[in-house]
Structure formats: structure tokens, C-alpha cells
Amino acid sequence: MFIENKKTQPKNLIFVYTTCADRREAQYIGLSAVESKLAISADSWPINSIYPWKGVIQQVDQYMLMLNTHKYLSDKLVEFINEIHSYSTPMIVEVETTGVNFAYKFWMDSILANKDRYLSKKEAKKQKIEDEEGVYHYGKLK
């Protein structure tokens, strides 16, 4: 089976979205969430937002941040984002999924279950930790 249905797994993959003031903030929140093992990954991209603030229509450039995590971690992740976000009223949205491919789910479960600290690329290189192909992961999982 390529997709695991959410009804069969209590640890559902969810996406948590938030808008950030700039790329630097999106990277900071994303990296902090992954390092804290509240998220398995963080993706960000530039957006243009239009919304009213204090009675005035705003049109601003921002960054959208999407964090992948387990449902059971979502409350902690939302609280974490609220604590470090620069906005007084950040938009934080949780989106549940209906399924995820088995390989990704297995990887996510094993990473988030492991409580060990992550290594930096420098530490991994020093300890000669390499992936199966003998090179560090640069955008590929196979």
C-alpha cells in the first residue's frame, strides 16, 4: 500500500502554516521547530499578503512557512510558534492530511521518536556519518 489512511494510524501527518515577516524569520522558526523535534521539516516561500490591520488595508511581502509534524505534537508546535513569532497576532493554521506514503511516514515516525540531538553538518562530517550512497543528502532521499 502506497498511502496509509489516517484511520489506521494515530500519528497523523499534519501541516502547520504560518506567515512570517521575512525569510530570516521563516528560517529561524523552521529550524528551531525541527531542532526541537516539534516538526520533521520546514518549507518556506515568498508570498504577497493583503489584509486589513487596524482599519487599513495592508499589502505586504511575507514568507509562508509550512511545518510537517505529527498531530500529537501540533499543540506544542503552535504554542512554540506563538512564543517566538514576531507578530502580535500570527496566523497559525493546522491542516490535517488524509494519507501519506509509507516510506515518508516511516522516516517521520523514526526521526520524531528518537530523542537524540541532531548533529550539524560539520559534526556529521567530523564523525564521517554518510548516507547509504556515501554522500551527504542534498535534496534526495534515494
N, C-alpha and C positions, 0 to 999 in steps of 0.2 A: 504494500500500500504506500503510495507516494505522499499522501496527505493524511495527517492524523486529525480526526474530528475532535472538536473541543469537548464533546460529550464523553469521550473516553479518557481524557486527561485532565486532572485537576490543576495542573500547572500550565494554564493557557498563555500563549504569547499575546501580549498587548503592545500597542504603540502609545506612547505619551508624547504629545506635541506641545510645544511652547514657542512663542515668538520671543526673539532676543533683540536687543538694541543694535548689535553688530556681530560680525564674525567672531571677534575675540570672545565675547560673552558666550556665544553658542558653543565654541570650542571649550571654554572653561567649564561650563555646566555639563557638557557631554563627557569630557574627560573625567571630571570629578565624580559623576554618576557611575561611570564604568569602573574607575579605580575603587569606588566604594562598594562595588558589586551590587548596585541597585539597578543597573542596566547592563545588558550584554553588548550593546553597540549604540552608537550615536551617529546620526546623519544630519547634515545641515545644508541649507541652500538659501540664496538671496531671494527675497520677496519684496513686493511693494504693497503696503497696507493702507487702507482707507477706513477711518473710523472716527466717531465723534469723541472728543475729550474735552471736558469742561465747557461744553456748548459750542465747540469749534471743530469743524471737520478737519481732520489731520490726513495728510498723505505723506507717508514716510517710508524710507527703505529700512528693512529689518532683515533678520535671518530667522528662518523657521528651523527649529530643532526637533527631530524625531528620535525618541529613545525607544529601543526594543527591550522589553522586560517580561517577567512573569506577572500574572495577575496578583499573586500573593505578595509581590513586592511593590505594587503600584501605590498604595497609600504612603509607604515610606518614601518612595521616589517623589511623589507630588509634594510632600512635606519638605523634602530635601531641596527641591527646586524653589519652592516658596521662600525658604530661608536664605538662599544665595542669589536669587534673581534681583536684578537692578530695578525692576518695575515695582511700583507700589501695588499695582493690580495686574499681575501677569496672567495671560491666557494660558491655562494648562488644561488639556483635553486628553482623556483616555479613550482609545478606540480598541474594542475587542476584535479579535480575529476569529474566523470560523475553522481555520485549519492551518497547518504548517508542514512543510516537507520533513520527513523523518530525520534525515541527516542533520538539518539545521536544528531541529528540536533536540536531538541527542546531544549535539555540541553545546547548545544553550544550557540544557539541564546540567551537563557535567561541569561546565565552567562556573555557573552560578552556585552550584552545590559545594564547590571547592572553596574553602575559606582562606587559602594561602594568598599572600600578597602577590600581585603581578610584578614581573620583572620589567625593567626598562630595556630598550633595545641594546643599550650599552652593556647592561648586566648580562643579558642573554648571550651577547657576543663573547663576553669575557668567559662565561661558563660553557661556551661552544654549544649552546642549545640551538638546534636547527630543526626545520620541519623534515618530513619524510623524503623530500626531494633534495635535501642538502642545502637549501637556501631559505632565507627568511621570507615570510609571507608578505608579498607586495600586491595585494588585490586579487589573490586567487586562493581558493581553498582546496583545490585538487592538486 
